[in-house]
């Protein structure tokens, strides 16, 4: 199972790590800590040295009830960082965490290689057509509504069945447009209650029937620290445990804040399978 990133085939039959670079002031864990170019480059260098295959840059916080950010502001935050990273580390495979087609297009033209869309094209009617035109890998996530109202939309007839149907519909549209490299993300923490997140993880292997690479992003999320009655800062151990379970159930990419620990999870799980 491979995806084509700027002419380089990435084999996802061996799981990969996507390191998170939030350049928003209000992200739930690392918002506002990367305040200048030097700190950003040091963090990216650390993630790459620890084994990250992809760096995922986000300039719009998608935590519940996050502040709305204009398209112009999102683009002014994110495009200079793409340029900065590629100037210093030109081989970096950059993913852009955005649901806006114009931001996606501008960043791909600046040298990013992949789009990570929390809405699977539902928040911008031009997104899927833009991805088809750009012919880049596309991560489509399950979410209902927007980050501002998604936690009021957690009623499902059958959680996993409803999410599988959602992907069936979105994949059909994407395929009709000619989008080739698609990764699915079940969207832990997005329009899901605490218990629904664990039901989803418990049945994660069912998503393998879609026959697309599976991205899992549980890193330091409230599904961990609320269950343990702790904080995001103290949720690394819980993150590693859930990442291990996700790998055993078929995850191809782990999207994480802590690359070294995720790489260790992959190495140990792969040792079991061998």
Secondary structure, 3 states (H helix, E strand, C coil): CEEEECCEEEECCCCEEEEEEECCCCCCCCCCCCCCHHHHHHHHHHHHHHCCCEEEEECCCCCCCCCCCCHHHHHHHHHHHHHHHHHHCCCCEEEEECCCHHHHHHHHHHCCCEEEECCCCCCCCCHHHHHHHHCCEEEEECCCCCCCCHHHCCCCCCHHHHHHHHHHHHHHHHHHHCCCCEEEECCCCCCCCHHHHHHHHHCHHHHHHHCCEEEECCCCCHHHHCCCCCCHHHCHHHHHHHHHHHHHCCCCEEEECCHHHHHHHHHHHHHHHC
